Amino acid sequence: MVVPEKPDPYWELLSWEQVDRYPADVILYVGENPLESGALDDQELWSELPAVDAGQVVQFNDKWPYSYVFYADALQTLAEALDEFEVVSKDRD
């Protein structure tokens, strides 16, 4: 997990220009898959991210219903996707 330099309390707000501040092996997206849609293809910064270059983006549903069964299924699907990914960021400690 990436830990922000100055968490407030658990995250840090970053502008698009700062998206590469922290190395990321995986990018979670909400909505349409930016790799499939090509929506961010013209954004040089997006294309240079190690996770994007490796195709390691996975959907994250931020509007899950209140159901333990649904949460378990959704988290299992996410865990399986994450399990297949590799460390691709260059600046790892």
Beta strands, then each sheet from edge to edge (+ up, - down):
strand 1: 27-29
strand 2: 57-59
sheet 1: 1+ 2+
end
